[in-house]
Amino acid sequence: QLQLVESGGGLVQAGGSLRLSCAASGGTFSRLVMGWFRQAPGKEREFVAAISWSGGTTYYADPVKGRFTISRDNAKNTVYLQMNSLKPEDTAVYYCVAALLLPLNYSDYSTWGSWGQGTQVTVSS
């Protein structure tokens, strides 16, 4: 059974950077589409970014375009989310997700097959 474990969250000042990691085990990582969602207090879970199994195609939500970069290392079974120019509105729990195929409605969290436990990111103003 696929397990996803996020790390790298923390407290950072506005304008700063963080890199999140998600380590996968129990599955064929190189055949999985990977992604990140986030959920802020009192808000619905929202799509952040996704990456194809090869890393050749990426998808981003408009609020993070140009600031966040998703990448993967199939040799390490790990997907990353590099977050730059962080804003207080980026404060949320960030979740790693996986699927065998990119869901048609990939911005809907319920269409992804596997989820991690989440890592907290807090951006202070």
C-alpha positions in Angstrom: 0.0 0.0 0.0 1.3 3.4 -1.0 2.4 5.6 1.9 3.3 9.3 1.5 5.2 11.2 4.2 5.6 15.0 4.0 8.3 17.0 5.6 9.9 20.5 5.4 7.1 22.6 6.8 7.7 25.3 9.4 7.5 29.0 10.2 8.9 31.5 7.8 8.6 35.3 7.4 6.8 36.7 4.4 9.1 36.8 1.4 11.0 33.8 2.6 11.3 30.3 1.1 10.6 26.7 2.1 11.0 23.4 0.4 8.6 20.6 1.1 9.4 17.0 0.5 7.1 14.0 0.1 8.7 10.6 0.4 6.7 7.7 -1.1 6.9 4.0 -0.3 5.0 0.9 -1.0 4.3 1.7 -4.7 6.0 2.2 -8.0 6.8 5.9 -7.6 8.0 6.4 -11.1 4.6 5.5 -12.5 2.7 7.9 -10.3 1.4 11.3 -11.0 2.2 13.4 -7.9 0.7 16.6 -6.5 0.3 19.0 -3.7 -2.9 20.4 -2.1 -3.2 22.8 0.8 -5.9 23.6 3.4 -6.0 26.9 5.3 -8.0 27.2 8.5 -11.7 27.5 7.8 -11.2 27.0 4.1 -11.6 24.1 1.7 -8.7 22.0 0.5 -7.3 23.6 -2.7 -5.0 22.4 -5.5 -1.5 23.7 -5.5 0.5 21.8 -8.1 1.0 18.5 -9.9 3.7 16.8 -11.9 3.6 13.9 -14.4 5.4 10.7 -13.8 8.3 11.7 -15.9 8.5 15.2 -14.5 8.1 16.6 -18.0 4.7 18.2 -17.4 3.7 20.4 -14.5 0.5 22.1 -13.4 0.0 25.0 -11.0 -2.8 26.9 -9.4 -2.9 30.5 -10.4 -2.1 31.9 -6.8 1.2 30.1 -6.8 2.4 30.4 -10.4 5.8 32.0 -10.7 6.5 31.4 -7.0 6.2 27.7 -6.4 8.0 24.9 -8.3 7.1 21.2 -8.2 9.7 18.7 -9.0 10.5 15.0 -8.5 13.4 12.6 -8.1 12.3 9.2 -9.1 15.5 7.6 -7.9 14.7 8.9 -4.4 10.9 8.3 -4.6 10.4 11.9 -3.6 8.5 14.8 -4.9 9.3 18.4 -3.8 7.6 21.7 -3.6 9.9 24.7 -3.7 8.0 27.7 -2.3 9.5 31.2 -2.8 8.2 34.7 -2.1 5.9 33.2 0.5 2.9 35.3 1.6 0.8 35.1 4.8 -2.1 33.7 2.6 0.1 30.7 1.8 -0.3 29.6 5.5 -1.9 26.1 5.4 -1.4 22.4 5.9 0.2 21.1 2.8 -0.7 17.6 1.6 1.1 15.4 -0.9 -1.1 13.3 -3.2 -0.7 10.6 -5.7 -2.6 8.9 -8.5 -1.9 6.4 -11.3 -3.2 8.8 -13.9 -3.8 12.6 -13.7 -7.4 13.0 -12.8 -9.6 14.8 -15.3 -10.6 17.2 -12.6 -7.2 17.3 -10.9 -8.1 20.3 -8.9 -10.7 18.3 -7.0 -8.9 16.6 -4.1 -11.4 13.7 -4.0 -10.2 12.5 -7.4 -6.7 11.6 -6.1 -6.1 8.1 -4.8 -3.5 8.6 -2.0 -2.8 11.3 0.6 -0.1 12.1 3.1 -0.7 13.3 6.6 0.2 16.9 5.8 2.8 19.4 7.0 2.1 22.8 8.4 3.4 25.9 6.7 3.0 29.2 8.5 4.0 32.5 7.0 4.2 35.5 9.3 3.7 39.0 8.1 
